[in-house]
Each structure stands twice: as C-alpha cells, then as structure tokens.
C-alpha cells in the first residue's frame, strides 16, 4: 500500500492555531431612493435582489459645518428606529429601492455599535 500522504513527519497536534475572528458586525450605510439613510448590519441574498437590514437605525443629520482647511466636516446626527412598528428587527428590502450601500465614517459606525451592543 502506498501512503503518499505519510511522509514520515508528524503534524504536531498540540499547537494552537490563531484563526482571525471578526467579533463586530459589519455595519453599512444604506441610502434609499427616497433619501432615507439607514445604518444597519447588511446581509445580501444569494440572488442579489434583496438585502436584509439587521438592527436598522435611521440616520438624520441635525447640523453640519462647512469644511475646514483639511476638507473635513463636523456634523451632528441623531438616530431613530427605522420602521419602529415592525415586529422583527431583521428587515428585508428590495435592492431596487436602494441607491447606495457604503461604509460609514468610523465615528458613525462606532456610535451605532455602542448603541446596539450597550443598548
């Protein structure tokens, strides 16, 4: 019998393998055709025609300053429950109702995660 897989070296079984884990959800900013902006964890359907928004929050800009010398803007935002009368917090939407799905700025993402994890 030919055991090509057995080359004489044993694979150590007592070593710990470090596997990277992403403990935080991936948060996206979703912009709808009607102008609504929603922060949520996003899962896309297999066929790509729908997405599921998990823990969606509506984002409303309260105030925004002009850009400074670095081109940065200062803004104040508030959050509201998106579809507050929905019994489920995982809401499926048609991709055709969405203009864009993008990464939010880090401060927006951090405040969202603090709210859903601590909330």
N, CA, C and O atoms as a GROMACS GRO file, in nm:
protein
  476
    1UNK      N    1   0.085  -0.118   0.000
    1UNK     CA    2   0.000   0.000   0.000
    1UNK      C    3   0.089   0.124   0.000
    1UNK      O    4   0.186   0.132   0.075
    2UNK      N    5   0.055   0.217  -0.083
    2UNK     CA    6   0.132   0.339  -0.097
    2UNK      C    7   0.063   0.451  -0.020
    2UNK      O    8  -0.049   0.491  -0.053
    3UNK      N    9   0.130   0.499   0.080
    3UNK     CA   10   0.074   0.608   0.162
    3UNK      C   11   0.153   0.735   0.135
    3UNK      O   12   0.238   0.775   0.214
    4UNK      N   13   0.123   0.799   0.022
    4UNK     CA   14   0.195   0.921  -0.014
    4UNK      C   15   0.175   1.033   0.087
    4UNK      O   16   0.260   1.120   0.103
    5UNK      N   17   0.063   1.029   0.154
    5UNK     CA   18   0.036   1.136   0.250
    5UNK      C   19   0.120   1.121   0.376
    5UNK      O   20   0.134   1.217   0.452
    6UNK      N   21   0.175   1.005   0.399
    6UNK     CA   22   0.257   0.981   0.518
    6UNK      C   23   0.402   0.992   0.478
    6UNK      O   24   0.460   0.897   0.427
    7UNK      N   25   0.461   1.106   0.501
    7UNK     CA   26   0.599   1.133   0.461
    7UNK      C   27   0.697   1.117   0.576
    7UNK      O   28   0.814   1.154   0.564
    8UNK      N   29   0.652   1.064   0.684
    8UNK     CA   30   0.742   1.041   0.797
    8UNK      C   31   0.741   1.151   0.900
    8UNK      O   32   0.782   1.128   1.014
    9UNK      N   33   0.695   1.271   0.865
    9UNK     CA   34   0.689   1.379   0.963
    9UNK      C   35   0.550   1.384   1.022
    9UNK      O   36   0.450   1.382   0.951
   10UNK      N   37   0.547   1.391   1.150
   10UNK     CA   38   0.417   1.400   1.217
   10UNK      C   39   0.375   1.546   1.228
   10UNK      O   40   0.458   1.634   1.252
   11UNK      N   41   0.250   1.569   1.211
   11UNK     CA   42   0.195   1.703   1.230
   11UNK      C   43   0.168   1.721   1.378
   11UNK      O   44   0.096   1.641   1.437
   12UNK      N   45   0.224   1.825   1.438
   12UNK     CA   46   0.201   1.846   1.582
   12UNK      C   47   0.053   1.871   1.610
   12UNK      O   48  -0.011   1.951   1.542
   13UNK      N   49   0.000   1.804   1.708
   13UNK     CA   50  -0.142   1.818   1.741
   13UNK      C   51  -0.166   1.906   1.862
   13UNK      O   52  -0.280   1.934   1.896
   14UNK      N   53  -0.060   1.948   1.928
   14UNK     CA   54  -0.076   2.027   2.050
   14UNK      C   55  -0.052   2.175   2.028
   14UNK      O   56  -0.044   2.251   2.125
   15UNK      N   57  -0.042   2.218   1.904
   15UNK     CA   58  -0.020   2.360   1.876
   15UNK      C   59  -0.153   2.430   1.859
   15UNK      O   60  -0.248   2.375   1.804
   16UNK      N   61  -0.159   2.551   1.907
   16UNK     CA   62  -0.278   2.634   1.892
   16UNK      C   63  -0.264   2.714   1.763
   16UNK      O   64  -0.162   2.781   1.742
   17UNK      N   65  -0.364   2.708   1.680
   17UNK     CA   66  -0.363   2.783   1.555
   17UNK      C   67  -0.446   2.909   1.576
   17UNK      O   68  -0.562   2.902   1.618
   18UNK      N   69  -0.386   3.023   1.547
   18UNK     CA   70  -0.453   3.151   1.563
   18UNK      C   71  -0.538   3.178   1.439
   18UNK      O   72  -0.486   3.201   1.330
   19UNK      N   73  -0.669   3.174   1.457
   19UNK     CA   74  -0.761   3.199   1.347
   19UNK      C   75  -0.823   3.336   1.369
   19UNK      O   76  -0.883   3.362   1.473
   20UNK      N   77  -0.809   3.426   1.269
   20UNK     CA   78  -0.867   3.560   1.287
   20UNK      C   79  -1.020   3.554   1.296
   20UNK      O   80  -1.085   3.483   1.219
   21UNK      N   81  -1.073   3.629   1.391
   21UNK     CA   82  -1.218   3.632   1.412
   21UNK      C   83  -1.263   3.778   1.407
   21UNK      O   84  -1.200   3.866   1.466
   22UNK      N   85  -1.372   3.801   1.336
   22UNK     CA   86  -1.428   3.936   1.330
   22UNK      C   87  -1.543   3.942   1.430
   22UNK      O   88  -1.656   3.905   1.399
   23UNK      N   89  -1.515   3.990   1.553
   23UNK     CA   90  -1.618   3.987   1.656
   23UNK      C   91  -1.729   4.090   1.638
   23UNK      O   92  -1.838   4.071   1.692
   24UNK      N   93  -1.703   4.196   1.565
   24UNK     CA   94  -1.804   4.301   1.549
   24UNK      C   95  -1.877   4.284   1.417
   24UNK      O   96  -1.818   4.240   1.318
   25UNK      N   97  -2.004   4.319   1.414
   25UNK     CA   98  -2.079   4.310   1.288
   25UNK      C   99  -2.029   4.413   1.186
   25UNK      O  100  -1.973   4.516   1.223
   26UNK      N  101  -2.050   4.382   1.060
   26UNK     CA  102  -2.014   4.476   0.953
   26UNK      C  103  -2.132   4.570   0.934
   26UNK      O  104  -2.242   4.528   0.897
   27UNK      N  105  -2.108   4.697   0.958
   27UNK     CA  106  -2.213   4.799   0.951
   27UNK      C  107  -2.199   4.875   0.821
   27UNK      O  108  -2.090   4.914   0.781
   28UNK      N  109  -2.312   4.897   0.755
   28UNK     CA  110  -2.316   4.971   0.630
   28UNK      C  111  -2.414   5.086   0.640
   28UNK      O  112  -2.509   5.084   0.718
   29UNK      N  113  -2.390   5.187   0.559
   29UNK     CA  114  -2.482   5.299   0.544
   29UNK      C  115  -2.558   5.274   0.414
   29UNK      O  116  -2.499   5.265   0.307
   30UNK      N  117  -2.690   5.264   0.426
   30UNK     CA  118  -2.776   5.234   0.311
   30UNK      C  119  -2.855   5.360   0.277
   30UNK      O  120  -2.920   5.418   0.364
   31UNK      N  121  -2.848   5.402   0.151
   31UNK     CA  122  -2.920   5.520   0.106
   31UNK      C  123  -3.031   5.474   0.011
   31UNK      O  124  -3.005   5.409  -0.091
   32UNK      N  125  -3.154   5.509   0.046
   32UNK     CA  126  -3.271   5.468  -0.032
   32UNK      C  127  -3.306   5.574  -0.136
   32UNK      O  128  -3.262   5.688  -0.128
   33UNK      N  129  -3.386   5.534  -0.234
   33UNK     CA  130  -3.429   5.625  -0.341
   33UNK      C  131  -3.501   5.748  -0.287
   33UNK      O  132  -3.492   5.856  -0.346
   34UNK      N  133  -3.573   5.733  -0.175
   34UNK     CA  134  -3.646   5.846  -0.118
   34UNK      C  135  -3.558   5.937  -0.031
   34UNK      O  136  -3.607   6.032   0.029
   35UNK      N  137  -3.427   5.907  -0.025
   35UNK     CA  138  -3.334   5.990   0.051
   35UNK      C  139  -3.305   5.943   0.192
   35UNK      O  140  -3.214   5.994   0.256
   36UNK      N  141  -3.381   5.847   0.242
   36UNK     CA  142  -3.356   5.795   0.376
   36UNK      C  143  -3.216   5.735   0.383
   36UNK      O  144  -3.170   5.672   0.289
   37UNK      N  145  -3.151   5.756   0.498
   37UNK     CA  146  -3.021   5.696   0.524
   37UNK      C  147  -3.036   5.606   0.646
   37UNK      O  148  -3.086   5.650   0.750
   38UNK      N  149  -2.994   5.481   0.633
   38UNK     CA  150  -3.011   5.383   0.739
   38UNK      C  151  -2.878   5.315   0.767
   38UNK      O  152  -2.808   5.272   0.676
   39UNK      N  153  -2.844   5.306   0.895
   39UNK     CA  154  -2.728   5.229   0.939
   39UNK      C  155  -2.777   5.092   0.984
   39UNK      O  156  -2.875   5.082   1.058
   40UNK      N  157  -2.709   4.988   0.938
   40UNK     CA  158  -2.752   4.853   0.975
   40UNK      C  159  -2.643   4.754   0.942
   40UNK      O  160  -2.552   4.781   0.864
   41UNK      N  161  -2.655   4.636   1.003
   41UNK     CA  162  -2.576   4.522   0.959
   41UNK      C  163  -2.648   4.471   0.833
   41UNK      O  164  -2.770   4.459   0.833
   42UNK      N  165  -2.574   4.443   0.728
   42UNK     CA  166  -2.635   4.408   0.600
   42UNK      C  167  -2.595   4.268   0.556
   42UNK      O  168  -2.477   4.233   0.556
   43UNK      N  169  -2.694   4.189   0.519
   43UNK     CA  170  -2.674   4.058   0.457
   43UNK      C  171  -2.741   4.061   0.321
   43UNK      O  172  -2.856   4.103   0.308
   44UNK      N  173  -2.669   4.016   0.219
   44UNK     CA  174  -2.725   4.016   0.084
   44UNK      C  175  -2.778   3.877   0.051
   44UNK      O  176  -2.721   3.776   0.090
   45UNK      N  177  -2.890   3.874  -0.023
   45UNK     CA  178  -2.948   3.747  -0.064
   45UNK      C  179  -2.858   3.681  -0.168
   45UNK      O  180  -2.774   3.747  -0.230
   46UNK      N  181  -2.876   3.553  -0.187
   46UNK     CA  182  -2.794   3.478  -0.282
   46UNK      C  183  -2.809   3.533  -0.423
   46UNK      O  184  -2.711   3.544  -0.496
   47UNK      N  185  -2.932   3.567  -0.461
   47UNK     CA  186  -2.955   3.617  -0.597
   47UNK      C  187  -2.922   3.767  -0.612
   47UNK      O  188  -2.922   3.819  -0.723
   48UNK      N  189  -2.893   3.835  -0.501
   48UNK     CA  190  -2.856   3.976  -0.505
   48UNK      C  191  -2.970   4.073  -0.522
   48UNK      O  192  -2.948   4.194  -0.532
   49UNK      N  193  -3.093   4.023  -0.526
   49UNK     CA  194  -3.210   4.110  -0.547
   49UNK      C  195  -3.262   4.173  -0.420
   49UNK      O  196  -3.338   4.270  -0.426
   50UNK      N  197  -3.224   4.121  -0.305
   50UNK     CA  198  -3.272   4.172  -0.177
   50UNK      C  199  -3.155   4.178  -0.078
   50UNK      O  200  -3.056   4.107  -0.091
   51UNK      N  201  -3.170   4.266   0.020
   51UNK     CA  202  -3.078   4.267   0.132
   51UNK      C  203  -3.159   4.265   0.261
   51UNK      O  204  -3.273   4.310   0.265
   52UNK      N  205  -3.098   4.212   0.364
   52UNK     CA  206  -3.160   4.212   0.496
   52UNK      C  207  -3.086   4.311   0.583
   52UNK      O  208  -2.963   4.305   0.596
   53UNK      N  209  -3.160   4.402   0.642
   53UNK     CA  210  -3.105   4.501   0.734
   53UNK      C  211  -3.130   4.451   0.876
   53UNK      O  212  -3.245   4.433   0.917
   54UNK      N  213  -3.022   4.429   0.950
   54UNK     CA  214  -3.034   4.383   1.088
   54UNK      C  215  -3.011   4.502   1.181
   54UNK      O  216  -2.914   4.575   1.166
   55UNK      N  217  -3.101   4.520   1.276
   55UNK     CA  218  -3.093   4.631   1.371
   55UNK      C  219  -3.082   4.766   1.300
   55UNK      O  220  -2.992   4.844   1.331
   56UNK      N  221  -3.172   4.796   1.205
   56UNK     CA  222  -3.160   4.921   1.129
   56UNK      C  223  -3.196   5.044   1.212
   56UNK      O  224  -3.293   5.044   1.287
   57UNK      N  225  -3.116   5.148   1.194
   57UNK     CA  226  -3.143   5.277   1.257
   57UNK      C  227  -3.143   5.384   1.149
   57UNK      O  228  -3.053   5.389   1.065
   58UNK      N  229  -3.243   5.469   1.152
   58UNK     CA  230  -3.249   5.583   1.061
   58UNK      C  231  -3.149   5.688   1.108
   58UNK      O  232  -3.139   5.716   1.228
   59UNK      N  233  -3.074   5.746   1.014
   59UNK     CA  234  -2.974   5.848   1.047
   59UNK      C  235  -3.023   5.981   0.995
   59UNK      O  236  -3.055   5.994   0.877
   60UNK      N  237  -3.028   6.080   1.083
   60UNK     CA  238  -3.071   6.214   1.045
   60UNK      C  239  -2.963   6.314   1.081
   60UNK      O  240  -2.918   6.319   1.195
   61UNK      N  241  -2.921   6.394   0.983
   61UNK     CA  242  -2.821   6.498   1.009
   61UNK      C  243  -2.892   6.617   1.071
   61UNK      O  244  -2.983   6.675   1.011
   62UNK      N  245  -2.848   6.653   1.190
   62UNK     CA  246  -2.909   6.766   1.262
   62UNK      C  247  -2.844   6.898   1.222
   62UNK      O  248  -2.912   6.998   1.203
   63UNK      N  249  -2.710   6.897   1.210
   63UNK     CA  250  -2.638   7.017   1.168
   63UNK      C  251  -2.505   6.976   1.107
   63UNK      O  252  -2.450   6.870   1.139
   64UNK      N  253  -2.454   7.062   1.019
   64UNK     CA  254  -2.326   7.034   0.957
   64UNK      C  255  -2.254   7.166   0.933
   64UNK      O  256  -2.314   7.264   0.888
   65UNK      N  257  -2.125   7.168   0.964
   65UNK     CA  258  -2.045   7.288   0.942
   65UNK      C  259  -1.978   7.282   0.806
   65UNK      O  260  -1.973   7.176   0.743
   66UNK      N  261  -1.929   7.395   0.761
   66UNK     CA  262  -1.853   7.398   0.636
   66UNK      C  263  -1.722   7.322   0.655
   66UNK      O  264  -1.677   7.303   0.768
   67UNK      N  265  -1.663   7.279   0.547
   67UNK     CA  266  -1.538   7.205   0.552
   67UNK      C  267  -1.427   7.294   0.609
   67UNK      O  268  -1.418   7.413   0.578
   68UNK      N  269  -1.342   7.233   0.692
   68UNK     CA  270  -1.227   7.306   0.744
   68UNK      C  271  -1.113   7.300   0.642
   68UNK      O  272  -1.133   7.254   0.530
   69UNK      N  273  -0.993   7.346   0.683
   69UNK     CA  274  -0.880   7.350   0.590
   69UNK      C  275  -0.837   7.211   0.541
   69UNK      O  276  -0.772   7.200   0.437
   70UNK      N  277  -0.873   7.105   0.615
   70UNK     CA  278  -0.841   6.968   0.574
   70UNK      C  279  -0.952   6.905   0.490
   70UNK      O  280  -0.940   6.791   0.445
   71UNK      N  281  -1.058   6.979   0.469
   71UNK     CA  282  -1.171   6.926   0.393
   71UNK      C  283  -1.266   6.842   0.477
   71UNK      O  284  -1.353   6.773   0.424
   72UNK      N  285  -1.248   6.848   0.609
   72UNK     CA  286  -1.334   6.770   0.699
   72UNK      C  287  -1.456   6.851   0.740
   72UNK      O  288  -1.449   6.973   0.757
   73UNK      N  289  -1.567   6.782   0.756
   73UNK     CA  290  -1.691   6.843   0.801
   73UNK      C  291  -1.719   6.798   0.943
   73UNK      O  292  -1.685   6.686   0.981
   74UNK      N  293  -1.780   6.883   1.019
   74UNK     CA  294  -1.828   6.847   1.152
   74UNK      C  295  -1.980   6.840   1.145
   74UNK      O  296  -2.045   6.933   1.097
   75UNK      N  297  -2.035   6.731   1.192
   75UNK     CA  298  -2.180   6.719   1.185
   75UNK      C  299  -2.234   6.658   1.313
   75UNK      O  300  -2.164   6.589   1.387
   76UNK      N  301  -2.359   6.686   1.338
   76UNK     CA  302  -2.432   6.627   1.449
   76UNK      C  303  -2.542   6.542   1.390
   76UNK      O  304  -2.620   6.589   1.306
   77UNK      N  305  -2.548   6.417   1.433
   77UNK     CA  306  -2.651   6.328   1.381
   77UNK      C  307  -2.736   6.275   1.495
   77UNK      O  308  -2.693   6.271   1.610
   78UNK      N  309  -2.856   6.234   1.460
   78UNK     CA  310  -2.940   6.165   1.557
   78UNK      C  311  -2.990   6.037   1.492
   78UNK      O  312  -2.998   6.027   1.369
   79UNK      N  313  -3.022   5.941   1.575
   79UNK     CA  314  -3.071   5.812   1.528
   79UNK      C  315  -3.216   5.794   1.569
   79UNK      O  316  -3.260   5.845   1.672
   80UNK      N  317  -3.286   5.722   1.488
   80UNK     CA  318  -3.423   5.683   1.522
   80UNK      C  319  -3.444   5.541   1.478
   80UNK      O  320  -3.374   5.491   1.389
   81UNK      N  321  -3.538   5.476   1.537
   81UNK     CA  322  -3.569   5.340   1.497
   81UNK      C  323  -3.627   5.344   1.356
   81UNK      O  324  -3.718   5.422   1.328
   82UNK      N  325  -3.574   5.261   1.268
   82UNK     CA  326  -3.626   5.254   1.132
   82UNK      C  327  -3.736   5.150   1.128
   82UNK      O  328  -3.712   5.036   1.168
   83UNK      N  329  -3.853   5.185   1.083
   83UNK     CA  330  -3.973   5.102   1.087
   83UNK      C  331  -4.001   5.053   1.230
   83UNK      O  332  -3.998   4.934   1.258
   84UNK      N  333  -4.027   5.148   1.319
   84UNK     CA  334  -4.044   5.113   1.461
   84UNK      C  335  -4.163   5.021   1.488
   84UNK      O  336  -4.166   4.956   1.593
   85UNK      N  337  -4.259   5.014   1.398
   85UNK     CA  338  -4.375   4.927   1.420
   85UNK      C  339  -4.352   4.784   1.373
   85UNK      O  340  -4.437   4.697   1.392
   86UNK      N  341  -4.237   4.758   1.311
   86UNK     CA  342  -4.206   4.622   1.265
   86UNK      C  343  -4.175   4.534   1.385
   86UNK      O  344  -4.099   4.573   1.474
   87UNK      N  345  -4.234   4.415   1.387
   87UNK     CA  346  -4.212   4.322   1.498
   87UNK      C  347  -4.071   4.263   1.496
   87UNK      O  348  -4.013   4.236   1.601
   88UNK      N  349  -4.017   4.244   1.377
   88UNK     CA  350  -3.885   4.184   1.361
   88UNK      C  351  -3.783   4.294   1.334
   88UNK      O  352  -3.814   4.390   1.264
   89UNK      N  353  -3.665   4.282   1.388
   89UNK     CA  354  -3.559   4.381   1.365
   89UNK      C  355  -3.465   4.340   1.252
   89UNK      O  356  -3.364   4.406   1.228
   90UNK      N  357  -3.496   4.230   1.183
   90UNK     CA  358  -3.428   4.190   1.059
   90UNK      C  359  -3.528   4.217   0.947
   90UNK      O  360  -3.627   4.145   0.932
   91UNK      N  361  -3.501   4.321   0.868
   91UNK     CA  362  -3.598   4.366   0.769
   91UNK      C  363  -3.540   4.348   0.629
   91UNK      O  364  -3.431   4.398   0.598
   92UNK      N  365  -3.615   4.276   0.545
   92UNK     CA  366  -3.572   4.250   0.408
   92UNK      C  367  -3.624   4.361   0.317
   92UNK      O  368  -3.741   4.398   0.322
   93UNK      N  369  -3.534   4.414   0.233
   93UNK     CA  370  -3.573   4.519   0.139
   93UNK      C  371  -3.525   4.481  -0.002
   93UNK      O  372  -3.426   4.409  -0.018
   94UNK      N  373  -3.596   4.531  -0.101
   94UNK     CA  374  -3.559   4.507  -0.240
   94UNK      C  375  -3.441   4.596  -0.277
   94UNK      O  376  -3.437   4.714  -0.242
   95UNK      N  377  -3.345   4.540  -0.347
   95UNK     CA  378  -3.227   4.613  -0.391
   95UNK      C  379  -3.265   4.729  -0.483
   95UNK      O  380  -3.195   4.830  -0.488
   96UNK      N  381  -3.376   4.715  -0.555
   96UNK     CA  382  -3.420   4.819  -0.649
   96UNK      C  383  -3.463   4.948  -0.578
   96UNK      O  384  -3.475   5.052  -0.643
   97UNK      N  385  -3.486   4.944  -0.446
   97UNK     CA  386  -3.525   5.063  -0.372
   97UNK      C  387  -3.405   5.136  -0.312
   97UNK      O  388  -3.421   5.235  -0.240
   98UNK      N  389  -3.284   5.088  -0.343
   98UNK     CA  390  -3.161   5.141  -0.282
   98UNK      C  391  -3.074   5.210  -0.386
   98UNK      O  392  -3.055   5.159  -0.496
   99UNK      N  393  -3.022   5.327  -0.349
   99UNK     CA  394  -2.927   5.398  -0.435
   99UNK      C  395  -2.786   5.346  -0.410
   99UNK      O  396  -2.711   5.318  -0.503
  100UNK      N  397  -2.751   5.334  -0.280
  100UNK     CA  398  -2.612   5.301  -0.247
  100UNK      C  399  -2.604   5.226  -0.115
  100UNK      O  400  -2.685   5.245  -0.025
  101UNK      N  401  -2.503   5.139  -0.106
  101UNK     CA  402  -2.466   5.074   0.019
  101UNK      C  403  -2.316   5.098   0.034
  101UNK      O  404  -2.237   5.054  -0.050
  102UNK      N  405  -2.277   5.167   0.141
  102UNK     CA  406  -2.136   5.203   0.156
  102UNK      C  407  -2.093   5.192   0.302
  102UNK      O  408  -2.176   5.174   0.392
  103UNK      N  409  -1.963   5.202   0.324
  103UNK     CA  410  -1.909   5.203   0.459
  103UNK      C  411  -1.931   5.341   0.520
  103UNK      O  412  -1.902   5.442   0.457
  104UNK      N  413  -1.982   5.346   0.643
  104UNK     CA  414  -1.998   5.476   0.709
  104UNK      C  415  -1.865   5.526   0.764
  104UNK      O  416  -1.770   5.448   0.777
  105UNK      N  417  -1.858   5.654   0.795
  105UNK     CA  418  -1.738   5.705   0.860
  105UNK      C  419  -1.722   5.635   0.994
  105UNK      O  420  -1.821   5.591   1.053
  106UNK      N  421  -1.601   5.624   1.042
  106UNK     CA  422  -1.572   5.543   1.161
  106UNK      C  423  -1.649   5.590   1.285
  106UNK      O  424  -1.695   5.507   1.363
  107UNK      N  425  -1.664   5.720   1.304
  107UNK     CA  426  -1.734   5.770   1.423
  107UNK      C  427  -1.882   5.729   1.420
  107UNK      O  428  -1.940   5.701   1.525
  108UNK      N  429  -1.942   5.727   1.302
  108UNK     CA  430  -2.082   5.685   1.288
  108UNK      C  431  -2.096   5.537   1.321
  108UNK      O  432  -2.188   5.495   1.392
  109UNK      N  433  -2.004   5.459   1.269
  109UNK     CA  434  -2.005   5.315   1.294
  109UNK      C  435  -1.985   5.285   1.442
  109UNK      O  436  -2.055   5.201   1.498
  110UNK      N  437  -1.892   5.353   1.505
  110UNK     CA  438  -1.865   5.332   1.648
  110UNK      C  439  -1.986   5.366   1.733
  110UNK      O  440  -2.019   5.291   1.825
  111UNK      N  441  -2.051   5.478   1.705
  111UNK     CA  442  -2.167   5.517   1.787
  111UNK      C  443  -2.283   5.420   1.764
  111UNK      O  444  -2.358   5.391   1.857
  112UNK      N  445  -2.298   5.369   1.642
  112UNK     CA  446  -2.402   5.269   1.613
  112UNK      C  447  -2.375   5.142   1.694
  112UNK      O  448  -2.465   5.090   1.760
  113UNK      N  449  -2.252   5.094   1.688
  113UNK     CA  450  -2.218   4.969   1.760
  113UNK      C  451  -2.231   4.986   1.910
  113UNK      O  452  -2.276   4.894   1.978
  114UNK      N  453  -2.193   5.100   1.963
  114UNK     CA  454  -2.210   5.126   2.107
  114UNK      C  455  -2.358   5.119   2.143
  114UNK      O  456  -2.394   5.066   2.248
  115UNK      N  457  -2.442   5.173   2.057
  115UNK     CA  458  -2.586   5.175   2.083
  115UNK      C  459  -2.648   5.037   2.081
  115UNK      O  460  -2.730   5.005   2.167
  116UNK      N  461  -2.611   4.953   1.982
  116UNK     CA  462  -2.675   4.822   1.975
  116UNK      C  463  -2.613   4.721   2.070
  116UNK      O  464  -2.680   4.629   2.115
  117UNK      N  465  -2.484   4.738   2.102
  117UNK     CA  466  -2.420   4.644   2.194
  117UNK      C  467  -2.454   4.680   2.338
  117UNK      O  468  -2.485   4.593   2.419
  118UNK      N  469  -2.449   4.809   2.370
  118UNK     CA  470  -2.478   4.853   2.506
  118UNK      C  471  -2.627   4.868   2.530
  118UNK      O  472  -2.675   4.859   2.643
  119UNK      N  473  -2.701   4.892   2.420
  119UNK     CA  474  -2.843   4.922   2.428
  119UNK      C  475  -2.923   4.807   2.471
  119UNK      O  476  -3.045   4.817   2.483
   0.00000   0.00000   0.00000
